Amino acid sequence: MKKLEVPQIQIEILQALPVEVQEYIAGLQKLLETLVTQNQELQGQFAQNSQNSSKPPSSDPPFKRPPKKAKEKSFRPQGGQVTGSLSLIKPCGVPSSGARRVLVVRAIG
């Protein structure tokens, strides 16, 4: 960060001015020096985050957090398990006495 310097008036020009103007200019220069110092301190505070100070990570703004690592692409397809609904289960026929029931389930996909 570049340090700002308060501009100074050449002494010959300043002495040629009335005393009231000289005092006014001196007051403005002191005010400007104070503001420049305060600005530099605030910029230093603004540049701090949890990585370079004792602040907790929760105090970091969201736009300053490190980017998340990219996950590797899985070989599995997205989504849940392929299951049929109960409406797809149909009996195979009328069972005779002593025969077991057999269900046919049609898979979706």
N, C-alpha and C positions, 0 to 999 in steps of 0.2 A: 504494500500500500504506500502510495506516494505521500510524503509529509507536505502539508500546505504551509506556505510561509506568508505571514502578514506583510503586505507591501508597505514600504516606508517612503515618506516624502523626503526629498532632498532638503537638508538643513537650511540652505540659502533661500529656498522657496518658502519654507515654513516660517522663517524669521521675517519675511517680507509681509506676512499676513497679520491682521489684527490679533490681539491677545485672545479675544473671545473665540475666534476661529481656531487658533492654535490649541486652546483648551478643548474645544469640541472635537477636533481631529484626534487629539491624544485619547480622549474618552472613547471614541469609536474604535481606535486601534486596540485599546485594552479589551473592549467588548469583543472584538473580532478574534483576538488571541484566545480569550476564554471559550468562545464558541467553537473554534477550531480544535482546541484541546478536548472539549466535551464531545465533539463529533467523533474524534479518533477513539476515545474511550468507548463510546456506544457502538462503534463499528467493531471494535475488538470483542465486546460482549456479544454482539449479534453473530459473530463468526464462531462462537463456541457451541459445541453440541456434546453429546455423551461420549464421543470418541476422544475429544481433546480437553475435557474438563471433568469435574466430579459430579456433573449432573446425571440423574438417572435416565435411562433410555426412553422412559415414558414422556420425558419433556421434549424429545425431538419432534419437530413437526413432521407430518406424514411425507412431505415432499423431500425430506432430507434422509429418509431411511435408505439403507443400501438395497439395491434391487434383489428380488428373490431369484434363487437359482432355478434354471430351467429343468424341469423333470424329464427324464428319459421316456421316450415313447414306449408304451407297453405293447407286447405282441397280442394281448387279449383285446377283444372287441369291447367297445364302450357299452354300458348298460348293465342291467341285471340278468338274472337267469331267464332262459326262455322257458316259459311254462304256459300251458294252455288254460283256458278258462273252463269252468264246469260245463258250459254249454257245448263244448267240443267232445265230451265223453258220451259215447253212444253204445247201447248194448248191441251185441253181434247177432242176436237172434233170440228166439224164444227157447229157453232152456227146457230140456226134457227132464223127467224125473231122474234124480241121481246125477245129473250132469252139472258141471260147474259153470258159473257165469264167466264170460270172457269179455273184457272191455277193450275197445280199440280207442286209442288216444292219438289224435292227429297233432303233430308238432307244428308250431307256427314258425315260419321262417324259411 
